[in-house]
Amino acid sequence: MTSFLSQLKQRRVYRVAIGYAIVAWLMVQIAATVLPAFHAPEFVLPVLIVLLGVGFPVALVLAWAFDVTPSGIEKTPDGTGTSAARNMRYAWALAGLGLLIAAVGVGAYWFWHRPVTKRTATAEISNVVAEKTAAGPGVAISEKSIAVLPFENLSSDKENAYFAEGIQDEILTRLSKIAALKVISRTSTQKYKSAPDNLREVGSQLGVANILEGSVQKIANAAHINVQLIRAATDEHVWAESYNRKLDDVFSVEGEVATAIAEQLNAKLTGAEHKEITDKPTNNPVAYDAYLRGVAIEHNQYGYESYQHAVTAYAQAVQLDPKFALAWARLAVLRSFLFFNSIDRNANTPPAVLRDFEGAVTAYQEAQRRLPNNAFLLQNLAFVLRRAGRWQDAETTYNKALELDPRDVSLLSSLGGEFYGYLRRFDDARALVDRALEISPDSETAHAIKASILQNEGRL
């Protein structure tokens, strides 16, 4: 053993080992700092560490076998006979020792810097939240918050973009029914592309811990839907799934996705919530397709002519499936909107017909008969009742809608601004709008209504 140690000193193996360790450590520190700036893949740094670890025993063996002299690099004499055999055993022992040291070093680094997994993701998200909170004022990001980004249309026919948008919108709607989740509104997410480059920045801007991305490909009578749930702060893929469905069986996908996300985010569903997010709106694929076309038009095209096209699509949907309650609801809402916000082009139309609020109420009641516990429908029925001057009935209907869906930002804003605000019940109005902003701090409508209330109170 003494002979082996003296040989290590004589051949300057100690110096090489120490020098190699220092240089390798510096390389790792520099790489850890520089690589993120160049958006290098996450595997680059671990690969570098492994290569440096493998190189350590190689460097020791080379230091043992060769000397650096004024005349260049020369092989160290091994002696003859017994001495040569002993030195060869020493070389193998040195290689094994170097490999062991490298393995321990790489293992230690991996233990203290191990990559994020599903088990550690929650802790890292909490750290990010703590850092944001400590850095300045603001609301901490909830681990059960999510934004659904626009789904990418992978169909060769770009006219099928409405289908991808409709699937995304239905998933978003169902997620928003889960009280345990904070779901960012569609208005705030539509400005982002399907797969943004910097999810950490998007998550920070939207104030969410999780982001759902997806793509949809519609081919003939089939649809291929991909979705993936990602931690915004760490870019970790928490969950992903692919759905290959015939169009007559595509209705259940939105509910399956919403249920899976709730499970991944540990959001407990009530029995009522589970039923609401998993119910199929219709069993008629053609009616559902017409409904999605109407939704896409309503969301992306504004104006009298466009809304008439949406009404046509919804009317086609209910004609194909008279029990399609959601289509009835959208049809009633949009027809009411056209009555309220446009001028009939037929000059001979009597004013009484243009203000046929009772007819609008009848249309809502027909939709409500098929969908008795739909808060969206009740909200818009209350709006019609208010316009008809039936304020007490409107308030009762608004409150019933609020009982069914206390987290609906549009409902809270409407009841606060378009009802209590008009009645100058400003305390009630502010309380409701503040609730809306707690749920969706990015809601432009809620902010505008809050400003209007403050202005009417003389506080702005």
N, C-alpha and C positions, 0 to 999 in steps of 0.2 A: 504493500500500500504506500509505504514511504517512497519507494522507487517510482511509483506511478505519479504521486504528487510532485516529486522533483522533476519528472519528465514534463508535466504540465507547465511548471514554472519555466523550465529551460526552453521549451518550445513556444513560450509566450501565449499559451492557450487562454490563461486568465485574462490577459489584456483584450484578446479578441472577443471573449465572452462578454466582458463588461462593455466594451465599445459597441458590440452588436446590439446589446440590450438597450443601451442609451439611444442609439440611432433608430432602432425599431420603435421605441416608445415615442420619440419625436415625430416619426413618420405617421404613427397612428393619431397623435394629437393634431397634427397639421391636417391630415385627411378628414378627421372628424369635424374640423372647422370649415374646411374649404369645400368639401363635396356637396353639402346642402346648398351652397351658393350657386353651384352649377346644376342643381336639380338631378344629381346622379342617383341612379337606382339604389334602393336600400341595401341590396346584396353586395355592393362594391366594398364597403368598409369591412364586413365580415370576411370576405374573400382575401382582402389585403392582410388581415390579421392572421388568417390561416397560413398564407404564403410566407409571411415573416416567421411564423412558428416553425414551419417546415424547414425554412432556411437556417434556423439556429443550429441544429445538430450538423448540418452540412458545413457551416462556417467553422465549427469546432474541429471537425475531421480534417478540413483543409488546413486549419492552423496547426494541427498535429503533424500533418504529412509534409507541409512545405514551410520554408523559411524565406523571409524577405531580406535579401542581402544587397550590398551596394551594386553588385553585378546583376541583380534581378531576382526573380523568384526561383528558388532551387528546392529540390526535394530533400527533406531531412533524412540523413542516413539512419537506417533501422538496425545497423549492426549485422551480425551473422549468427547462424545457429540458434542457440537458445535465446539469445538476446533479441533476434529478429522475431521469433515466434511470440516472445513475451510482448514486444511492442505492438504486434498485430492484435493480440488480445486486448491490449490497452486501447487501441484505436476503436475496436468494436465496443468496448465498454464505454468509451467516451461518446460514441455515437448514440448508444442507448441512453446514457445519462442526459445528453443534450435533448434527445427526443422526449424523455420524461419531463425535463424542465419546461420544454416548449408546451407540452400537453397541459401541464399544471397551469402555466401562464395563460394560455388560450382559454382554458376552462374557467379560470378565475375571472378573466375579462368578460367571458360570456355570462357568468353568474351575476356579475354586478351591472352589466350592460345588456342583459338579455332583451330581445325584441318584444314588442307588445303582443300579447295574445289576448284571447277573449277574457281570460281570467284576470289579467292585469289592466285591461282597457279602462275599466271603471275607475281604478285608482288614478290613472293618468289623466282621465277627463276631470276628475275632482281636483287634481293639482292645477290643471289649466284654469278651471273655474276659480280656484283660490287666488291664482296669480292675477286674473283679470279683476277680481273683486278688490284685491289689495292695491292694485295699480291705480285705482281711482273709483269714482262713484259709478253706480250702474247696477243693474240687476244681474245676479249670478245666473249662469247658463244652466238650465236644468238638464240632467242626464236623460230625461224622458222627453226632450224636445226634438222635433224633426221638421225638416223641410223636404217637400217632394218637388224635385226639379223637373222641367219639361222632359217628356219622354221623346227619344229619338225615333223618327220614322225611317225604318230600314226597308220599307216597301219600294219596289222598283217604280211603282206608280205613285208619284208625289201627291196625287189627289187623295191618297189614303191617309194624309197627315191628320185629318179630322179623327180618324180611328185611334191613333196613338194619343192624341190630345184628350179624347174622351175617356180612354182607359186611365190616363194619369189623373184626370179630374175626378173620376169615380173613386179611385183609391184615396185621393186627398179628402174627398167628402166623407168617406167612411172612417178614415183616421180621425177626422175632426169630431166624430161622434163619441170618441173615447175620452172620458173626463180626465183620466190619469195622464194623458199626453198633452203636450203643448205643440200645436201644429200651426206652422206659418201659412198665411193665406196665399192663395194662388196669385193674387195681384203682385205680391212681393217677389215671388219666385220666377215669374214668367220672363223677367229680363235676363235671366241666366240661360246659358246654353245647356244642352243635355248633359255634357260631361266637361265641366270647367277644369282648367289646369290646376288651380290652387283651391282645393276644397277647404283648407284651413281658413283662408281668407273669406270664402263664401260663408262658412259657418259662423265666423266672427261677425260679418256684416248682418247676417240674418238672426244672430243670437241663438243658434241651435247647436246641439252636441252631435246630432246625427243627420245624415243626408241620404235620401233615397233617389237613386238614379235608375233609369230603365230605358228599354228600347222595345219597339213593337214592329213586327213584320206581318203584314196581311197579304196572303196569297190565296186567291180564289175563295174557297170555302173554309180556309184554315187561318189560324193566327198563331204566331210564335212570339211570346212575351218573355223578356229577360228583366229581372229586377235585382238590385243589390243595395244593401244597407251598409253605409260607411260611417265610421267615426270621423267627424270633421277635423278634430284636433290632431289625430295620429294617422289619418288616411288608411286606417285598418278596415278591411272588409269583414264586417261582423256576420253578415248573412247574405246569401244569394240563392236565387232559384230561377229555373226556366219552366215555362208552361207552354206546352204544345196542345192546342185545343181546336176542335172544329167550332165554327161560328155559332152553332146551335148549343154549344156547351161552354161558351166563353164568359157567360154572365157571372159565374161563381169565382172567377179569378180575383176580382177586386176584393171580395170578402176574405179569400184565402190569404192574400197578401197582407191585408190589414190585421188579420188575426195573428199571422206569423210575426209581424213587426211588434205588435203588442207583447207577444211572448218574449221576443229578443230583448225588449226594453223593460221587461218585468212590470208591465202595466196590466193590472188586474181588470178584467172585464166583468161588468155586472151581467146578469142574465138578459136584461133588456138591451144592453149594448151589443152583446154577442148576437142576439137575434137581428138587431137592426143592421149590423154591418155584414151579416151573412145572408140576409134575405135576397133572393133573386128578383130584380125589378120586373122581368118578363121572361117568358120562355120562347118568345118569337124572335129569331135572329134578325129578320128583316125589319121588324119594328124597332129593335134595339139599334140597328144601324141607322135608321132614320132619326132616332132620338139623338144619337151621337153627332150626326150631321147638324142637327138643330143647335145642340150645345156649342159646337165649334163656331158656328156662325154667330151665335149670341155673344160669345166671349171675344171674338176677334174682329167683327165687322159691326160698325155702328151706323145707324141711320134708318130712316123709314123703310127703304127698299130692302135693306139687309134683314131687318127684323121681320118683314113680311115673308122672306124666304125661310127664316127660322120657324115662323108660325106654320108655314106649309109643311116643313119637315115634321114638326110635332103633331100636326093634324094627320099626317100620313101614319105616324107611329100609333096613334090611338085608333085610327081606322083599322089598322092591321091587328091590333090587340086592344079591344075596348076596355080591358082590365088593367092596362098599363098606367098605373097611378102616377108615377113620376112624370110621364109624358103629359098626362092631363094637367098636372100641376104647372109644368113649364108653359104649356099652352095657355092656361088661364092667366098666368102672370104676364106673359108677353102680350097677349091680347089687351089686357088692362093697360099695360104700358103704352101701347099704340093709341088707345083711347085717350089716355091722360096727356100724352106728349106730342101729338101730331094733329094736323088739321085735315079733316076729311076733304078729299079733292072733289067730291060731288056737292056742288053748291045747293042742290035740292034736298040734301039730307036734313031732316028736321033737327033742331037743336036738342030735342028730347032724346033722340036716338044717339046723338053724340055723347050725351050725358047719361047713358043707360046704365047707371051704377047697379040697379037691381038685377039687370041682366048679367052683369059681371059677378055679382054675388051668387047668382044661380049657377054660373059656370064653376065657381070655386066650390060650391056645395056639392056639385056633381063629382068634382075631383076628390073632395074630402070624404065623400061616401066610400070611395075606393081606398083612400089612404087617411084614415081617421086620426092617426097620431103623428102626422107630419108637421113639424114646427115651421118649416119653410112655407108650406101652404097656408097655415094659419096666420103667419106674419103678413103675407100678402093679402089675405082676406081682411085682416084688420086694417090694412092700408086702404082698401076699397071702402070699408065701413066708415073710416074716418073721413074720406073724401065725400061720402054720402051724407055726412053730418051726424052719423050715429055714433057719437063719441063714447057713450057708455058701453055699447056693444063692442066697439073697437078696443077699448081698454081691457074688457073681459077676454077678448080673443087674443090680444097681445100677451096677457099674463098666462093664458093657457099654453101658448106657444113657448113662453119662457120657462114654464114648468117642464115641458118636454125636452127643451134644449137650452139649458142655462148658459152654455158656452158659445152660442152662436153670436159672433161679433156683429154681423149685419143686423140681427134681431135686436141686440142690445143698443146698437147705435140708432136704429130706426125708432125704437120705443122711446129712447132718451131724447133724440133730436127732433123727430117728426111728430111726436105726440106730446110728451111732457114739456118739451121746449115751446111748442105752440101754445100750450096752456099756461105758460110762464111758471110752471112748477120746476124751477131751476135746480133746486136741491135734488129732486128725484131724477131729473135729467142728467145732472153731473154724476150722480152715483152710478147710473147705468153706463154712461160713456166711460167712466173711469174703470169699471169692470171690463168693458170691451178692450181698453188699452192694456190692462193687466194681462189679458189673454193673448192679445195681438198688438204689441207695442208699435208695430210697423203699419198699422191700419191708417191709411190716408183719410178714409171717410170718417173714422172716429176722431182723428185729430181735427179735421175740418169742423165737425159738429161741436167738439169741445170749444174750439175758438169762437164759433157762432154763439154758443151759450154764454161764454164769458163776455162777449161783446154786448149781448142783450142785457146782461147784468150790469154793464158799465164798468167792467173790470179789465177791459182790454183797450 
